[in-house]
Amino acid sequence: MQLELGQLIIDTTGGCLDTGVVIEIREDPYGDDVYHIYWVCPRNETSDYTTTLEYTQEELEHEYSHCFEVVELK
């Protein structure tokens, strides 16, 4: 799976519906893509948070197979 800058991702793990956006794509020293995804994570009451996580192509494909939904760009 190849993602593009600005692509949206929904993490459906445990029904939390965290929303991520690809903010950077870079190449690691081995030539593999590394994706930086900014996540907005709404939680009950005041524990909402945001974070930026880095995923290798392999990690992303593993997560996508069971908990990520990618919103297709048009």
C-alpha angles and dihedrals in degrees: 000000000000118000127199132217110277094022115146125228129190118207107208096182109141092351092287097130096207111184123219135185126199105242101169139016119192138165121247121220090271094055095255122135118252118196126207110205124190109213129202108200116189115197136173117293114334103344097092113134145174129216141167117229131186121223131187117220090256094051091048093051090050093050092043091055093065115010115014126084114194118212107222116235116232 
